[in-house]
Amino acid sequence: MVALSSAHTIGFSHCKEVAHRIYNHNNDGQNAFDPSMNPKFAKVLQKAYANYIKDETIATFNDIMMLGQFDNMYFKNLARGLRHQTKF
């Protein structure tokens, strides 16, 4: 499980998977995000997916805090709320 989970640190996600949580959450305005998210992470996601409305195919690394690095920061950032949660 650890290997499978940590492999996601170098994967990527399409914005459509999280758009409902980072844009206009509960119809509270374009920049409103899910309050259960770490605000820093939500703002980083909003910046990474800034052109989503124009291009719904946009994708970025799953671990946008440590781009393309395969290390244990995945787990540290997950605990801090600075990662997409992987669901199995």
C-alpha positions in Angstrom: 0.0 0.0 0.0 2.8 2.4 0.8 4.5 1.8 -2.6 1.2 2.2 -4.5 0.3 5.3 -2.6 3.7 7.0 -2.9 3.8 6.2 -6.6 1.1 8.9 -7.0 3.7 11.5 -6.0 5.0 11.5 -9.6 1.6 11.0 -11.3 -0.8 13.7 -12.5 -4.5 14.6 -12.2 -6.9 16.4 -14.4 -8.5 19.5 -13.0 -12.0 18.1 -13.6 -11.3 15.8 -10.7 -11.0 18.6 -8.1 -12.6 21.6 -9.8 -15.8 21.3 -7.7 -13.7 21.7 -4.6 -11.5 24.6 -5.7 -13.8 26.8 -7.8 -17.1 28.3 -6.8 -17.6 25.8 -3.9 -21.2 25.9 -2.7 -21.8 28.8 -5.2 -19.9 31.2 -3.0 -17.9 32.8 -5.8 -15.3 31.9 -8.4 -12.4 31.6 -5.9 -14.4 29.9 -3.1 -12.9 26.6 -2.2 -13.9 23.7 0.0 -13.3 24.9 3.6 -12.1 21.4 4.6 -9.1 21.9 2.3 -5.9 23.5 3.5 -6.2 27.1 2.2 -2.6 27.2 1.0 -3.1 24.0 -1.0 -6.4 25.2 -2.4 -4.8 28.4 -3.6 -1.9 26.5 -5.2 -4.4 24.3 -7.0 -6.4 27.3 -8.2 -3.2 28.8 -9.6 -2.1 25.5 -11.2 -5.5 25.1 -12.9 -6.0 28.7 -13.7 -7.0 28.1 -17.3 -9.4 25.3 -16.6 -12.4 27.2 -17.8 -10.8 27.7 -21.2 -9.3 24.2 -21.4 -10.9 21.3 -19.4 -8.1 18.9 -20.3 -5.5 20.7 -18.0 -3.6 18.4 -15.7 -0.8 18.9 -13.2 1.3 16.7 -10.9 -0.6 15.2 -8.0 2.1 16.5 -5.6 2.2 20.1 -6.8 4.1 21.1 -3.7 7.2 19.0 -4.7 6.9 18.7 -8.5 8.2 15.5 -10.0 10.2 14.4 -6.9 9.9 10.9 -5.6 10.5 11.2 -1.9 8.7 10.9 1.5 7.4 14.5 1.2 4.2 12.9 -0.2 3.4 11.5 3.2 4.4 14.7 5.1 2.4 16.9 2.7 -0.6 14.5 2.9 -0.7 14.9 6.7 -0.5 18.7 6.4 -3.4 18.7 3.9 -1.1 19.8 1.1 -1.8 16.8 -1.2 -4.6 15.2 -3.1 -5.9 12.3 -1.1 -5.6 9.0 -2.9 -8.7 6.8 -2.5 -8.4 3.1 -2.7 
